[in-house]
């Protein structure tokens, strides 16, 4: 098992990529803190993947709020005494073209997708610096590299995540902490399933593989980056897009 007894905190673990990553990490031997704004969703996931409750901890947290993040990491550390891996995955969308986007739409996406990553990364780094080791993994997006129609807020947030990833890798690498990001392409989750079929079909056609990705594809990338197999990978942004950007 590649993550035997490693303690992993996964945000946005109630659905989609986060939930699949929690399942994958548990299968590989990790102790997993499933965090989400929806406590019912993470409690259900924890029960499904760990019926005894010995290897999971389900917690409610709004990552855009510093107090929630502090409570999350305090509870995780109190239960297992350490935090080896953070998967910064919580995210939302509020799509609109530039001239139609409201300030609330912009601010809400930045609060969760960028400030939330900052809060969680900072909290994890403080603990990992004391330990002298750790792995921080951020969910970026190919949109943060190439942009996307109607997603000024989301693209700005994800570009910021990529910038923070590289900055943290420079700051923390010398302290034994690796920081990397995964940039998914179009992944079929509850978030993307809300899109019209016409748009989903266009996404499939644009991809050289003629299909959308699955949450497991991203979970596998996180597993690799969290494991010792990626022991010399630091500051990387791993695109998992099926060749969407070719």
ChimeraX commands (.cxc) that place a marker at each C-alpha (Angstrom):
marker #1 position 0.00,0.00,0.00 radius 0.5
marker #1 position 1.45,3.30,-1.09 radius 0.5
marker #1 position 0.01,5.47,1.69 radius 0.5
marker #1 position 0.06,3.09,4.63 radius 0.5
marker #1 position -0.94,4.99,7.82 radius 0.5
marker #1 position -0.38,8.39,6.23 radius 0.5
marker #1 position -2.88,10.98,7.49 radius 0.5
marker #1 position -4.57,12.81,4.62 radius 0.5
marker #1 position -6.93,15.77,4.79 radius 0.5
marker #1 position -9.13,16.05,1.70 radius 0.5
marker #1 position -11.39,19.06,1.20 radius 0.5
marker #1 position -14.44,18.90,-1.00 radius 0.5
marker #1 position -14.60,15.20,-0.16 radius 0.5
marker #1 position -18.37,14.94,-0.24 radius 0.5
marker #1 position -18.62,14.38,-3.98 radius 0.5
marker #1 position -16.81,14.08,-7.29 radius 0.5
marker #1 position -13.03,14.20,-7.35 radius 0.5
marker #1 position -12.66,14.67,-3.60 radius 0.5
marker #1 position -14.84,11.71,-2.73 radius 0.5
marker #1 position -13.08,9.45,-5.24 radius 0.5
marker #1 position -9.70,10.57,-3.91 radius 0.5
marker #1 position -10.76,9.72,-0.36 radius 0.5
marker #1 position -11.82,6.25,-1.50 radius 0.5
marker #1 position -8.54,5.75,-3.38 radius 0.5
marker #1 position -6.38,6.91,-0.48 radius 0.5
marker #1 position -8.23,4.64,1.94 radius 0.5
marker #1 position -7.67,1.70,-0.38 radius 0.5
marker #1 position -3.96,2.51,-0.32 radius 0.5
marker #1 position -3.80,2.44,3.48 radius 0.5
marker #1 position -4.24,6.10,4.44 radius 0.5
marker #1 position -6.12,7.53,7.39 radius 0.5
marker #1 position -8.45,10.08,5.82 radius 0.5
marker #1 position -10.12,13.25,7.04 radius 0.5
marker #1 position -13.05,13.93,4.73 radius 0.5
marker #1 position -13.98,17.62,4.87 radius 0.5
marker #1 position -16.82,19.37,3.08 radius 0.5
marker #1 position -19.31,22.14,3.65 radius 0.5
marker #1 position -21.94,19.36,3.47 radius 0.5
marker #1 position -21.42,17.23,6.58 radius 0.5
marker #1 position -24.05,14.72,5.50 radius 0.5
marker #1 position -22.20,14.01,2.28 radius 0.5
marker #1 position -18.85,13.29,3.92 radius 0.5
marker #1 position -20.46,11.30,6.73 radius 0.5
marker #1 position -22.16,9.14,4.11 radius 0.5
marker #1 position -18.89,8.70,2.20 radius 0.5
marker #1 position -16.99,7.78,5.36 radius 0.5
marker #1 position -19.61,5.19,6.27 radius 0.5
marker #1 position -19.54,3.71,2.77 radius 0.5
marker #1 position -15.76,3.40,2.57 radius 0.5
marker #1 position -14.97,2.71,6.23 radius 0.5
marker #1 position -17.86,1.02,8.01 radius 0.5
marker #1 position -15.97,0.70,11.31 radius 0.5
marker #1 position -15.04,4.37,11.37 radius 0.5
marker #1 position -11.49,3.54,12.43 radius 0.5
marker #1 position -9.73,5.08,9.43 radius 0.5
marker #1 position -11.90,8.09,8.62 radius 0.5
marker #1 position -13.00,11.34,10.22 radius 0.5
marker #1 position -15.84,13.30,8.59 radius 0.5
marker #1 position -15.94,17.02,9.33 radius 0.5
marker #1 position -17.92,20.02,8.14 radius 0.5
marker #1 position -15.82,22.96,7.00 radius 0.5
marker #1 position -16.29,26.05,4.86 radius 0.5
marker #1 position -12.75,26.52,3.56 radius 0.5
marker #1 position -13.39,30.18,2.78 radius 0.5
marker #1 position -13.56,30.83,6.53 radius 0.5
marker #1 position -10.30,30.83,8.46 radius 0.5
marker #1 position -11.92,29.73,11.72 radius 0.5
marker #1 position -13.47,26.69,10.04 radius 0.5
marker #1 position -10.10,25.73,8.58 radius 0.5
marker #1 position -8.34,26.11,11.93 radius 0.5
marker #1 position -10.96,23.87,13.57 radius 0.5
marker #1 position -10.61,21.30,10.79 radius 0.5
marker #1 position -6.87,20.93,11.17 radius 0.5
marker #1 position -7.02,21.00,14.97 radius 0.5
marker #1 position -9.54,18.14,14.96 radius 0.5
marker #1 position -7.50,16.14,12.46 radius 0.5
marker #1 position -4.32,16.56,14.47 radius 0.5
marker #1 position -6.08,15.77,17.74 radius 0.5
marker #1 position -7.32,12.46,16.34 radius 0.5
marker #1 position -4.13,11.22,14.67 radius 0.5
marker #1 position -1.35,13.51,15.89 radius 0.5
marker #1 position 0.00,14.36,12.44 radius 0.5
marker #1 position -0.96,15.48,8.95 radius 0.5
marker #1 position 1.06,13.98,6.13 radius 0.5
marker #1 position -0.99,14.97,3.08 radius 0.5
marker #1 position -3.36,17.78,2.18 radius 0.5
marker #1 position -5.50,17.58,-0.93 radius 0.5
marker #1 position -6.85,21.09,-1.48 radius 0.5
marker #1 position -9.84,20.17,-3.60 radius 0.5
marker #1 position -12.92,22.15,-2.50 radius 0.5
marker #1 position -14.23,24.34,-5.29 radius 0.5
marker #1 position -17.31,25.93,-6.84 radius 0.5
marker #1 position -18.31,27.57,-10.12 radius 0.5
marker #1 position -20.43,30.65,-10.83 radius 0.5
marker #1 position -20.20,31.05,-14.59 radius 0.5
marker #1 position -21.05,34.15,-16.59 radius 0.5
marker #1 position -19.52,36.18,-19.38 radius 0.5
marker #1 position -17.39,39.11,-18.28 radius 0.5
marker #1 position -19.97,41.82,-18.95 radius 0.5
marker #1 position -22.70,39.87,-17.16 radius 0.5
marker #1 position -20.77,38.56,-14.15 radius 0.5
marker #1 position -21.80,40.02,-10.82 radius 0.5
marker #1 position -19.44,40.97,-8.04 radius 0.5
marker #1 position -21.02,38.29,-5.85 radius 0.5
marker #1 position -20.31,35.63,-8.48 radius 0.5
marker #1 position -16.71,36.74,-8.73 radius 0.5
marker #1 position -16.15,37.01,-4.97 radius 0.5
marker #1 position -17.77,33.67,-4.09 radius 0.5
marker #1 position -15.55,31.72,-6.48 radius 0.5
marker #1 position -12.40,33.53,-5.36 radius 0.5
marker #1 position -13.31,32.99,-1.69 radius 0.5
marker #1 position -13.63,29.21,-2.02 radius 0.5
marker #1 position -11.28,28.35,-4.87 radius 0.5
marker #1 position -8.40,30.65,-4.02 radius 0.5
marker #1 position -8.66,31.96,-0.46 radius 0.5
marker #1 position -9.78,28.51,0.72 radius 0.5
marker #1 position -6.68,26.93,-0.82 radius 0.5
marker #1 position -4.54,29.58,0.89 radius 0.5
marker #1 position -6.15,29.00,4.30 radius 0.5
marker #1 position -5.80,25.22,4.11 radius 0.5
marker #1 position -2.29,25.34,2.69 radius 0.5
marker #1 position -1.14,27.68,5.43 radius 0.5
marker #1 position -2.69,25.57,8.19 radius 0.5
marker #1 position -1.17,22.36,6.81 radius 0.5
marker #1 position 2.24,23.94,6.25 radius 0.5
marker #1 position 2.51,25.05,9.87 radius 0.5
marker #1 position 1.97,21.49,11.04 radius 0.5
marker #1 position 4.20,19.95,8.38 radius 0.5
marker #1 position 7.04,22.34,9.22 radius 0.5
marker #1 position 6.97,21.06,12.78 radius 0.5
marker #1 position 7.07,17.49,11.48 radius 0.5
marker #1 position 9.77,18.20,8.92 radius 0.5
marker #1 position 7.82,16.53,6.11 radius 0.5
marker #1 position 4.55,16.51,4.23 radius 0.5
marker #1 position 2.80,16.79,0.88 radius 0.5
marker #1 position 0.44,19.55,-0.24 radius 0.5
marker #1 position -1.59,18.90,-3.38 radius 0.5
marker #1 position -3.79,21.53,-4.99 radius 0.5
marker #1 position -6.59,21.08,-7.48 radius 0.5
marker #1 position -5.92,23.54,-10.27 radius 0.5
marker #1 position -7.54,23.31,-13.72 radius 0.5
marker #1 position -6.55,23.54,-17.35 radius 0.5
marker #1 position -8.80,26.62,-17.29 radius 0.5
marker #1 position -6.25,28.30,-15.05 radius 0.5
marker #1 position -3.63,27.80,-17.77 radius 0.5
marker #1 position -5.59,28.36,-20.96 radius 0.5
marker #1 position -8.73,30.25,-19.88 radius 0.5
marker #1 position -12.32,29.33,-20.70 radius 0.5
marker #1 position -15.36,31.14,-22.03 radius 0.5
marker #1 position -17.60,32.44,-19.25 radius 0.5
marker #1 position -15.21,31.64,-16.41 radius 0.5
marker #1 position -13.25,34.79,-15.61 radius 0.5
marker #1 position -13.63,34.13,-11.87 radius 0.5
marker #1 position -12.80,30.42,-12.04 radius 0.5
marker #1 position -9.84,30.93,-14.39 radius 0.5
marker #1 position -8.44,33.69,-12.17 radius 0.5
marker #1 position -8.78,31.52,-9.08 radius 0.5
marker #1 position -7.14,28.48,-10.67 radius 0.5
marker #1 position -4.33,30.55,-12.15 radius 0.5
marker #1 position -3.77,31.84,-8.63 radius 0.5
marker #1 position -3.69,28.28,-7.30 radius 0.5
marker #1 position -0.98,27.43,-9.80 radius 0.5
marker #1 position 1.01,30.48,-8.73 radius 0.5
marker #1 position 0.69,29.57,-5.05 radius 0.5
marker #1 position 1.67,25.97,-5.79 radius 0.5
marker #1 position 4.95,27.05,-7.36 radius 0.5
marker #1 position 5.63,29.61,-4.64 radius 0.5
marker #1 position 5.00,27.12,-1.84 radius 0.5
marker #1 position 7.19,24.55,-3.58 radius 0.5
marker #1 position 10.05,27.07,-3.50 radius 0.5
marker #1 position 9.46,28.04,0.12 radius 0.5
marker #1 position 8.78,24.60,1.61 radius 0.5
marker #1 position 10.85,22.20,-0.49 radius 0.5
marker #1 position 13.95,22.80,1.60 radius 0.5
marker #1 position 11.93,21.87,4.68 radius 0.5
marker #1 position 10.95,18.44,3.39 radius 0.5
marker #1 position 7.51,19.46,2.12 radius 0.5
marker #1 position 6.57,18.83,-1.50 radius 0.5
marker #1 position 3.88,20.94,-3.17 radius 0.5
marker #1 position 2.27,20.05,-6.49 radius 0.5
marker #1 position -0.96,20.58,-8.39 radius 0.5
marker #1 position -3.19,18.58,-10.68 radius 0.5
marker #1 position -4.91,20.44,-13.51 radius 0.5
marker #1 position -7.94,18.41,-14.61 radius 0.5
marker #1 position -9.62,18.83,-17.95 radius 0.5
marker #1 position -13.35,18.25,-18.30 radius 0.5
marker #1 position -14.22,15.64,-15.69 radius 0.5
marker #1 position -17.72,14.18,-15.46 radius 0.5
marker #1 position -18.84,15.16,-11.96 radius 0.5
marker #1 position -22.02,16.55,-10.42 radius 0.5
marker #1 position -20.66,20.00,-11.27 radius 0.5
marker #1 position -20.20,19.32,-14.98 radius 0.5
marker #1 position -23.34,17.19,-15.28 radius 0.5
marker #1 position -25.36,20.40,-14.83 radius 0.5
marker #1 position -24.07,21.62,-18.19 radius 0.5
marker #1 position -26.27,21.20,-21.28 radius 0.5
marker #1 position -25.63,18.02,-23.25 radius 0.5
marker #1 position -24.74,20.12,-26.28 radius 0.5
marker #1 position -21.79,21.60,-24.37 radius 0.5
marker #1 position -20.74,18.23,-22.95 radius 0.5
marker #1 position -20.81,16.80,-26.45 radius 0.5
marker #1 position -18.62,19.62,-27.72 radius 0.5
marker #1 position -16.15,18.92,-24.91 radius 0.5
marker #1 position -15.95,15.27,-25.93 radius 0.5
marker #1 position -15.36,16.20,-29.54 radius 0.5
marker #1 position -12.60,18.64,-28.61 radius 0.5
marker #1 position -10.72,15.96,-26.67 radius 0.5
marker #1 position -8.46,13.74,-28.81 radius 0.5
marker #1 position -9.65,10.77,-26.73 radius 0.5
marker #1 position -13.28,11.67,-27.53 radius 0.5
marker #1 position -14.45,11.31,-23.95 radius 0.5
marker #1 position -14.62,13.17,-20.67 radius 0.5
marker #1 position -12.45,12.18,-17.75 radius 0.5
marker #1 position -13.65,10.40,-14.63 radius 0.5
marker #1 position -12.99,11.38,-11.00 radius 0.5
marker #1 position -10.83,8.26,-10.69 radius 0.5
marker #1 position -8.45,9.67,-13.30 radius 0.5
marker #1 position -7.74,12.64,-11.03 radius 0.5
marker #1 position -7.67,10.53,-7.87 radius 0.5
marker #1 position -4.96,8.38,-9.48 radius 0.5
marker #1 position -2.89,11.49,-10.21 radius 0.5
marker #1 position -3.22,12.64,-6.61 radius 0.5
marker #1 position -2.24,9.17,-5.41 radius 0.5
marker #1 position 0.94,9.26,-7.46 radius 0.5
marker #1 position 1.91,12.74,-6.27 radius 0.5
marker #1 position 1.15,11.87,-2.64 radius 0.5
marker #1 position 3.25,8.71,-2.74 radius 0.5
marker #1 position 6.98,8.18,-2.43 radius 0.5
marker #1 position 7.01,7.39,-6.14 radius 0.5
marker #1 position 6.85,11.17,-6.66 radius 0.5
marker #1 position 9.52,11.86,-4.07 radius 0.5
marker #1 position 11.46,14.21,-6.39 radius 0.5
marker #1 position 8.43,15.91,-7.91 radius 0.5
marker #1 position 7.99,19.43,-6.52 radius 0.5
marker #1 position 6.33,22.51,-8.00 radius 0.5
marker #1 position 4.76,20.55,-10.85 radius 0.5
marker #1 position 1.37,21.10,-12.43 radius 0.5
marker #1 position 0.23,17.75,-13.81 radius 0.5
marker #1 position -2.32,18.20,-16.59 radius 0.5
marker #1 position -4.87,15.38,-16.77 radius 0.5
marker #1 position -6.95,16.44,-19.74 radius 0.5
marker #1 position -6.99,13.60,-22.25 radius 0.5
marker #1 position -5.02,15.89,-24.54 radius 0.5
marker #1 position -7.74,18.58,-24.50 radius 0.5
marker #1 position -5.26,21.38,-25.01 radius 0.5
marker #1 position -3.35,19.90,-27.95 radius 0.5
marker link #1:1,2 radius 0.2
marker link #1:2,3 radius 0.2
marker link #1:3,4 radius 0.2
marker link #1:4,5 radius 0.2
marker link #1:5,6 radius 0.2
marker link #1:6,7 radius 0.2
marker link #1:7,8 radius 0.2
marker link #1:8,9 radius 0.2
marker link #1:9,10 radius 0.2
marker link #1:10,11 radius 0.2
marker link #1:11,12 radius 0.2
marker link #1:12,13 radius 0.2
marker link #1:13,14 radius 0.2
marker link #1:14,15 radius 0.2
marker link #1:15,16 radius 0.2
marker link #1:16,17 radius 0.2
marker link #1:17,18 radius 0.2
marker link #1:18,19 radius 0.2
marker link #1:19,20 radius 0.2
marker link #1:20,21 radius 0.2
marker link #1:21,22 radius 0.2
marker link #1:22,23 radius 0.2
marker link #1:23,24 radius 0.2
marker link #1:24,25 radius 0.2
marker link #1:25,26 radius 0.2
marker link #1:26,27 radius 0.2
marker link #1:27,28 radius 0.2
marker link #1:28,29 radius 0.2
marker link #1:29,30 radius 0.2
marker link #1:30,31 radius 0.2
marker link #1:31,32 radius 0.2
marker link #1:32,33 radius 0.2
marker link #1:33,34 radius 0.2
marker link #1:34,35 radius 0.2
marker link #1:35,36 radius 0.2
marker link #1:36,37 radius 0.2
marker link #1:37,38 radius 0.2
marker link #1:38,39 radius 0.2
marker link #1:39,40 radius 0.2
marker link #1:40,41 radius 0.2
marker link #1:41,42 radius 0.2
marker link #1:42,43 radius 0.2
marker link #1:43,44 radius 0.2
marker link #1:44,45 radius 0.2
marker link #1:45,46 radius 0.2
marker link #1:46,47 radius 0.2
marker link #1:47,48 radius 0.2
marker link #1:48,49 radius 0.2
marker link #1:49,50 radius 0.2
marker link #1:50,51 radius 0.2
marker link #1:51,52 radius 0.2
marker link #1:52,53 radius 0.2
marker link #1:53,54 radius 0.2
marker link #1:54,55 radius 0.2
marker link #1:55,56 radius 0.2
marker link #1:56,57 radius 0.2
marker link #1:57,58 radius 0.2
marker link #1:58,59 radius 0.2
marker link #1:59,60 radius 0.2
marker link #1:60,61 radius 0.2
marker link #1:61,62 radius 0.2
marker link #1:62,63 radius 0.2
marker link #1:63,64 radius 0.2
marker link #1:64,65 radius 0.2
marker link #1:65,66 radius 0.2
marker link #1:66,67 radius 0.2
marker link #1:67,68 radius 0.2
marker link #1:68,69 radius 0.2
marker link #1:69,70 radius 0.2
marker link #1:70,71 radius 0.2
marker link #1:71,72 radius 0.2
marker link #1:72,73 radius 0.2
marker link #1:73,74 radius 0.2
marker link #1:74,75 radius 0.2
marker link #1:75,76 radius 0.2
marker link #1:76,77 radius 0.2
marker link #1:77,78 radius 0.2
marker link #1:78,79 radius 0.2
marker link #1:79,80 radius 0.2
marker link #1:80,81 radius 0.2
marker link #1:81,82 radius 0.2
marker link #1:82,83 radius 0.2
marker link #1:83,84 radius 0.2
marker link #1:84,85 radius 0.2
marker link #1:85,86 radius 0.2
marker link #1:86,87 radius 0.2
marker link #1:87,88 radius 0.2
marker link #1:88,89 radius 0.2
marker link #1:89,90 radius 0.2
marker link #1:90,91 radius 0.2
marker link #1:91,92 radius 0.2
marker link #1:92,93 radius 0.2
marker link #1:93,94 radius 0.2
marker link #1:94,95 radius 0.2
marker link #1:95,96 radius 0.2
marker link #1:96,97 radius 0.2
marker link #1:97,98 radius 0.2
marker link #1:98,99 radius 0.2
marker link #1:99,100 radius 0.2
marker link #1:100,101 radius 0.2
marker link #1:101,102 radius 0.2
marker link #1:102,103 radius 0.2
marker link #1:103,104 radius 0.2
marker link #1:104,105 radius 0.2
marker link #1:105,106 radius 0.2
marker link #1:106,107 radius 0.2
marker link #1:107,108 radius 0.2
marker link #1:108,109 radius 0.2
marker link #1:109,110 radius 0.2
marker link #1:110,111 radius 0.2
marker link #1:111,112 radius 0.2
marker link #1:112,113 radius 0.2
marker link #1:113,114 radius 0.2
marker link #1:114,115 radius 0.2
marker link #1:115,116 radius 0.2
marker link #1:116,117 radius 0.2
marker link #1:117,118 radius 0.2
marker link #1:118,119 radius 0.2
marker link #1:119,120 radius 0.2
marker link #1:120,121 radius 0.2
marker link #1:121,122 radius 0.2
marker link #1:122,123 radius 0.2
marker link #1:123,124 radius 0.2
marker link #1:124,125 radius 0.2
marker link #1:125,126 radius 0.2
marker link #1:126,127 radius 0.2
marker link #1:127,128 radius 0.2
marker link #1:128,129 radius 0.2
marker link #1:129,130 radius 0.2
marker link #1:130,131 radius 0.2
marker link #1:131,132 radius 0.2
marker link #1:132,133 radius 0.2
marker link #1:133,134 radius 0.2
marker link #1:134,135 radius 0.2
marker link #1:135,136 radius 0.2
marker link #1:136,137 radius 0.2
marker link #1:137,138 radius 0.2
marker link #1:138,139 radius 0.2
marker link #1:139,140 radius 0.2
marker link #1:140,141 radius 0.2
marker link #1:141,142 radius 0.2
marker link #1:142,143 radius 0.2
marker link #1:143,144 radius 0.2
marker link #1:144,145 radius 0.2
marker link #1:145,146 radius 0.2
marker link #1:146,147 radius 0.2
marker link #1:147,148 radius 0.2
marker link #1:148,149 radius 0.2
marker link #1:149,150 radius 0.2
marker link #1:150,151 radius 0.2
marker link #1:151,152 radius 0.2
marker link #1:152,153 radius 0.2
marker link #1:153,154 radius 0.2
marker link #1:154,155 radius 0.2
marker link #1:155,156 radius 0.2
marker link #1:156,157 radius 0.2
marker link #1:157,158 radius 0.2
marker link #1:158,159 radius 0.2
marker link #1:159,160 radius 0.2
marker link #1:160,161 radius 0.2
marker link #1:161,162 radius 0.2
marker link #1:162,163 radius 0.2
marker link #1:163,164 radius 0.2
marker link #1:164,165 radius 0.2
marker link #1:165,166 radius 0.2
marker link #1:166,167 radius 0.2
marker link #1:167,168 radius 0.2
marker link #1:168,169 radius 0.2
marker link #1:169,170 radius 0.2
marker link #1:170,171 radius 0.2
marker link #1:171,172 radius 0.2
marker link #1:172,173 radius 0.2
marker link #1:173,174 radius 0.2
marker link #1:174,175 radius 0.2
marker link #1:175,176 radius 0.2
marker link #1:176,177 radius 0.2
marker link #1:177,178 radius 0.2
marker link #1:178,179 radius 0.2
marker link #1:179,180 radius 0.2
marker link #1:180,181 radius 0.2
marker link #1:181,182 radius 0.2
marker link #1:182,183 radius 0.2
marker link #1:183,184 radius 0.2
marker link #1:184,185 radius 0.2
marker link #1:185,186 radius 0.2
marker link #1:186,187 radius 0.2
marker link #1:187,188 radius 0.2
marker link #1:188,189 radius 0.2
marker link #1:189,190 radius 0.2
marker link #1:190,191 radius 0.2
marker link #1:191,192 radius 0.2
marker link #1:192,193 radius 0.2
marker link #1:193,194 radius 0.2
marker link #1:194,195 radius 0.2
marker link #1:195,196 radius 0.2
marker link #1:196,197 radius 0.2
marker link #1:197,198 radius 0.2
marker link #1:198,199 radius 0.2
marker link #1:199,200 radius 0.2
marker link #1:200,201 radius 0.2
marker link #1:201,202 radius 0.2
marker link #1:202,203 radius 0.2
marker link #1:203,204 radius 0.2
marker link #1:204,205 radius 0.2
marker link #1:205,206 radius 0.2
marker link #1:206,207 radius 0.2
marker link #1:207,208 radius 0.2
marker link #1:208,209 radius 0.2
marker link #1:209,210 radius 0.2
marker link #1:210,211 radius 0.2
marker link #1:211,212 radius 0.2
marker link #1:212,213 radius 0.2
marker link #1:213,214 radius 0.2
marker link #1:214,215 radius 0.2
marker link #1:215,216 radius 0.2
marker link #1:216,217 radius 0.2
marker link #1:217,218 radius 0.2
marker link #1:218,219 radius 0.2
marker link #1:219,220 radius 0.2
marker link #1:220,221 radius 0.2
marker link #1:221,222 radius 0.2
marker link #1:222,223 radius 0.2
marker link #1:223,224 radius 0.2
marker link #1:224,225 radius 0.2
marker link #1:225,226 radius 0.2
marker link #1:226,227 radius 0.2
marker link #1:227,228 radius 0.2
marker link #1:228,229 radius 0.2
marker link #1:229,230 radius 0.2
marker link #1:230,231 radius 0.2
marker link #1:231,232 radius 0.2
marker link #1:232,233 radius 0.2
marker link #1:233,234 radius 0.2
marker link #1:234,235 radius 0.2
marker link #1:235,236 radius 0.2
marker link #1:236,237 radius 0.2
marker link #1:237,238 radius 0.2
marker link #1:238,239 radius 0.2
marker link #1:239,240 radius 0.2
marker link #1:240,241 radius 0.2
marker link #1:241,242 radius 0.2
marker link #1:242,243 radius 0.2
marker link #1:243,244 radius 0.2
marker link #1:244,245 radius 0.2
marker link #1:245,246 radius 0.2
view
